Amino acid sequence: MFTTTVASPAPRRANALVRALSLLFAAAVGFATLYPLVDWRLRGSGAFAFLAAGLPRYWTWFDVFSNVLAYGVLAVLLSLAWLAHARTWVAFAVVTVTCSLLSLSLEAAQSYLPARVPALLDWIANTAGAAGGAWLGATLNQSARRGARVALPVRERWYEQGPPMGWVLLLLWLSAQLVPQRLMFATGHVEPAAQRLLVRLLGPEAPDLSWATDRLWGAQASAGYGVAIEAAAVLCALCAVGALAFSLVHGSRRRLLLVAGIAAVAFGLRSLATQMVYGPAAPFAWLTPGAQGGLVVGAVLLYGLETLGPRLRASIGLVACAVGMVLVNLAPGDPYFDTMVAGLRAGQLSNLHGLLRMVSLVWPMLAIVWFLRRTGRGGARSL
């Protein structure tokens, strides 16, 4: 009565994609840690002198969480890509040690770069993030192997059988919440990055991509329009993340617990990111009227979304990602926010935070591909 068919093994192309993504993310971590790669020469008493220097005098939770999240994502990807069939404790140990050694090597290499400062705290945070990610990846692999061997009753399965790439997307979305954004949950803001790329390629003659928002809003945007756009963008984000989360677990109780956990982590990271822009006295500056409206309406819609079938839910998630990305890029600008963030990027953010900004940039496009695969036949078990 409650049984389900045995899930087929993950397609080879899906496994190859996860492996390529893990290697790409590892390369991105190395590049972000060592950027800019110029003027190599040893500074100080040795490459590993930072291990005996103790914890730095000045540090922020913002930097710590950036390192933890970046290495957590890397550890999950490595576990899913390369150790899917290993024992749980073996996969946990191998991935944790590998990421810790990678972090140690990169921190030591920073001793040769004038723009980078190696720190014991960074290595500790990276190792802690790797341990958490390795545990999550090993747990997902263990559940996937158990589901592949036995036709489990639905009530005994805690997440959807098949390749658990959805969990990686969920972790990436949470990581992106540490990036300061002028709109709540505003991933996929590609206009600034595209503008910088055009300037580098074409120089001063590059076209101004802000003409669309300038033409849409004029010199000054009505406050009501800004509130409505932020509410709609938050609503789209909630629908997209909700559709993703509901596709990963079975049972209303588990789904409620997962959504509550996602909300708690996301709100905490948003508060941390907001304090970097507006100061420690304003941790809840993100709770604007637009954000409040989007959260209230989105919470109501999530209740109905949970009752839908997987293919219809995936279709709604796909549309929500696309519409939300359009809204984020067409929202009226905030000169004060842009000025503050420009100051942060000039040197107050950790080196791995640039990697999280890239995650925030591409997340809607990755989610659209994931939802698109699940809207077709056999989508319940697709990547």
N, C-alpha and C positions, 0 to 999 in steps of 0.2 A: 504493500500500500504506500509506504513511504520510500521505497527504493528508487534508485536512479541508475542509469546505465553507467558502465565504467568509462571514465574519461580516457580518450585516446592520448598517446604520448604527444608531447609538444612537437610541432613541426620543426624540421631541421632549419628552415629559413628563420623561424622565430628564435631558435637557440643561437643561430649565427648573428642575428640582429642584436640580441642581448650581449653577446660577447664583443661585438664591435662597439656597442654603446659603452660597455665597461672600460674598454681600452681607450676610447675617445675621452671619457670622463677622467680617467687617470692621467692622460696627457694634459687635459685642461687644468687639473689640479696642480700638476708640475709647472705648467706655464704660468699660472696665476701666482704660484708661490715664488717663482724666480724672476718674474717680470719687474723691471726691464733687464734683459739679458745682455748687459754691457759692462765694460770696465772690470773684468774679472781679475782680482788679486786678493790674496789673503789679508784680512784685517784682524787685528787682535792677536791673542796668544795661540790660537789654534781653532780648527774648524769645529771641535766639539767642546770648546771652552764654555759655551752657554749652559751645558749640563751642570757645571759646578757653580754657576753664577746665581742660582736660586731663582725665585719668582721675580718678575719685573716689578718695579715700584708702582708704575702707572699702567693700568689695564682696565678694560671695560667688559661688562657682560656681553655687550654687542659683539665684540671681537671673538669672545669665547664661543658664543653660540654659532657664529659664522663658521668657525673651524669645526665644531662638533657636527653641524648639519652637513657640511661639505664632505667630511670623511664618513659620515653615516650613510649618505647616498652612495658613495664609492664602495663601501663595504657590502651594502645590499646588492649592488650590481655585480660585484665579483662573486658573491655567494651564489646568486642565481645563474650566472653565466658559466662558471668553471667548476663548481662543487655541488651541483644539483644532486648527484648520486652518492656523495660522501656522507659518512655518519655525522650526526648533528654536532657532537663535540669536536670532531676533527675539522669540520668546516668552520666552526666558530674559532678554533685556535689558529688555523692556518690563515684565515682572512684577517683576524685581529693582528697577528704578528706581522703579516705582510704589509698591512697598512701602517702599522707602527714603524716598521723599518723604512718604509717609503717616506713617512713624515720625518723621521730622524735624518735620513739622507738629504732631504730637501732643506731642512733647517740648517744642517751643516754646510750645504752649498751656499746658503744665504750669507755665510761668513765671508764669501768671496765677492759679494755684491755691495756696492756703496748704498744703494737705495733700499736694501733689505736689512732687517735686524733679527737674527735668530733669537728664540726665546724658549725657555723650558716650559712655560705655560702653554705655548702653542702646541708643543709636542704632546703634552698631557691631554689637552683638549682634543687633539686629533686622534689620539689613541682611545680616549673615552668614546668619541663618536664612532670610531671604527668598531669598538666592542659592541655598542648598541646596534649598529647596522648589521654586523656579523650575526648577532643573535637573532635579529628579525629575519634575515635571509635564510639562516639555517632552519628556523622554525617553519618558514614558508615551504622550504624544500622538503622537510620532513612530512608536512601535511599533504603536499602534492604527491609524494611517493606512496603514502598510505592510501590516498584516494585512487591512485592508479592501480593498486593491487586488488582492492576490494570495492564492491559496489556498496557504498555506504548509504545508510538512510539519510534523507535530507536533514532530519532533526539532529543527526550526529556530525554533520559537516559544519565547520565554523566558517569556512570561506569557499567560494566557487572553485570547483575543480578545474584544472587547466593551468597554463602558464600564468604565474602571479605578477605579470608586468603592471597590472593596475595598482598594486601596492607601491611600486616604484614611482608611478605617476603621482600617487597620493603623497608620498614622502617629498617628491620634488615640489609639489604645490605648497606644502607646509614650509619648506626651505625658502621658497620665494617670498613668504610673508615677512621675512627679516629684511627685505629690501624696502627702503623708504619710497612710498608711492603717494601721489597726491589724492588718489581715490582708493578707497578700501578694496582690498582683494584685486587690485588692478594689475593683472598679469597681461603680457602681450603688448606693452606700450612700445611699438617699434619705431615711431616717428623720430625721436631723438637720435637713436642709433643709426637709422637710415640717413638722417641729415648729416651726421658726422662722417659717415662713409662717403657721401656725395662730395662733401667739402674736401676730403682727402684725395678723392679721385679727380675732381674737376676744379678744385681751387675756389677762388672767390666767385667764379662764374656759376657755381652750382645753384640750381633752383632752390627756392625756399619752400620746404614742404609744409610749412605752417599756413600757407595761403588758404588751405581748405577750412581750417578752423577760423581763420581771420574773416574769410568771406561768409562763413556760416553765422558767426557771432558778432562780427563787427568790432568796433573799438572796445566795447564793454559788453560783456555777457550778463544777461539778467540773472540775478541770484536764484530765481525760481528754476531757470533752465539748468543751472549747475546742480541744484539739489535733485531735480528729476533724473538727470543723467547719472549721477552717482547712485541713486536708489536703483535705477534700472541695471547699472553695471554690477552692483552688489547682488541683486536678484539673479542675474545671469550666472554669476560666480557660484552662488549657493546651489542653483539648479545643476550646474555642471559638476561640482564637487559631490553633491548629493547623489546624482546619477552614478558617478564613479564609485562612491562608497557603497551604495546599495547593490551594485553589481559584484561586490567583493565578498559580502558576507550573507549568510542565510538567517532568517528569523527576524521578526520585528524587534525583539529585545536586543539582539546583538547589533542590529543596525542602529538602534537608538543610542546604545553605548558607544559605538564607533563614531557617530556624528557628534555626540557630546564631547568625546575626547578630541576630535578634530577641532571643534569650536574652541575648546579650552586652550589647546596649543596655539591655534592661529591667533586668538585674541592676545595671548601672552607675547607672541612674537611681534604682532602689530604694535603693542604698547612699547616694546623695547625699541623697535624701529622709529616710532613716533618721538620717543624721548631724544633720540639722536638729532632730530630736526628741530623740535620745539623746546627741548630742554627737559630736565628730570621732573619739573613741576607739572608737566602736561602729558602724563602717560596715556590718557584717554582722549587726546585730541582727535583721534581717528573716529570717535563716535559722534560724527556730524549728523545733522538732521537727515541728510540723504542716506547715510549709512544706517541710521535707525530705521528709516522707512523700508529700505531694502531688506534688512534683517527680519523685520516683522512680517512683511509679505512673503519673503522667502521661506520663513519657518512654516507658514501655513501651506505653501505650495509643496514643501518637502513631504508633508504628511500625505498628500495625494500622490506624489511621485513614487513613494514607497510601495504603493498598491499596484503599480503598473507592471506590465510584462517587461522582460529584459530588452527586447528589441525596440519597443516603443520608448522605454527609458533611455536607451542609448541614443535614439534619434533626438530626443529632447536635450540630452547632454551635448550632442553635436551642435545643434542650433544655438544653444545657450553659449557655448564656447565662441562660436563665430560672431554672434551678435554682441557679446560682451567685449570681444576684441575690437570691434568697430566702435563701440561706445567709448572705450578707453582712449582710443586714438583721436576721436572727435570731440572729446570733452574740452570745455574752455580751460585755458591755461591759468596758472597761479604763479605770478612773477615772484612773490615772496618765497614760495616753496622751492621754485627752481633755483633761486639764488642760494638758499640754505643748502640744498642738495649739492650744488656745484662746489660749495665750500667743503662739504664733507668728502667729496670725491677727490679733492685736491690733496688729501693726505690723512684724514681722520678715520678712514675706513680700513679694515684689515685687507690684506692682499687677496684672501679667498672670497671676500665679499663681491669682488668683480665677477667671480664665477657664479655666485648666486644671482647676480643681476642678469647674467646670460640665461640662467635657468628661468627666471621670471619672464624674460623676453620670449623664449621659445615654448613655454609650457602650453599655451592654448593650441598651438599647432600640433604638438605631440598628442594632446588629448583628443583633438579632432581626428587624427589618424586612428587612435585607439577606439573611439566611438564608432568611426566609420566601419571598421572591421567587425564590430559587434552588431551592426544593423543588418548584416547579410545573413544568409543561411549558415547555421552552425556558429553564429556569433557568440553564443553563450560560452564557447570554449576557445574563442579566438584570442589572439594576443592583445 
